[in-house]
C-alpha cells in the first residue's frame, strides 16, 4: 500500500511511502478497538468520589423515638440515611476504574484503528520537519497548507521534537505525539492522522511483533 509523501506546504514530494499491509490494511476488529478505548477512558477517571455514610456522620446515637406505638416506621438513629442530614445510603467510595487488557488485544486494536483510518483515506504521510523556534504561527501555517484548520488532527513524530510540540500546544484541535505515545483512542479521536516519515518504521516494527 503506497501513499504519497507530502511536504509542510502540502505539495507532493514525488516520493512514495510503503505502508505495511499487516498494520494498515487488516480486517478491523471493532470489539478490540472498543475495549482499548474503554480502558483508556477508564484510566482517565480519578475515582476520588466519596460521600459520608451513616458511620461517618457526626450526630447523636440515642434512639430518637420509641420502638412501637407511633404508627410510623421504627427508627434507631438520627444518622440514618432516610433522615435529612443523615448518611448517604450506598454512597460512592474511592475506587480504581482501570482494568487489565491483554497486550495482543491492545496491539490488534491499534492496528485496527490505523486500518480504519487508512480505509477512510484519513492518513497522511508527511516528510520530517522542524522549526527554528516554538511558534504557534508556524504550526498553524502547516495546518492551513494541509487543509486541516477546521479538523481534529493527530501528528505522530518519529522522536521528541520540542519546537514542534510547543508550537502546537495552544491549538485545541491538533495534538502532537511521538510514536511511543500512539494509542487507539488518539487515533480514533482524530479526523486526520499525519504520520511523519521517521515514525513509520517504528510504528510498523512495534505493531508487527
Secondary structure as UniProt FT lines:
FT   STRAND          2..6
FT   TURN            8..9
FT   STRAND          12..18
FT   HELIX           21..24
FT   HELIX           30..44
FT   HELIX           54..56
FT   TURN            78..79
FT   TURN            81..82
FT   TURN            84..85
FT   TURN            89..90
FT   HELIX           103..119
FT   TURN            120..121
FT   STRAND          123..126
FT   HELIX           136..145
FT   TURN            146..147
FT   TURN            149..150
FT   STRAND          153..157
FT   HELIX           162..168
FT   TURN            169..170
FT   TURN            172..173
FT   STRAND          174..178
FT   HELIX           179..181
FT   HELIX           184..189
FT   STRAND          192..196
FT   HELIX           197..207
//
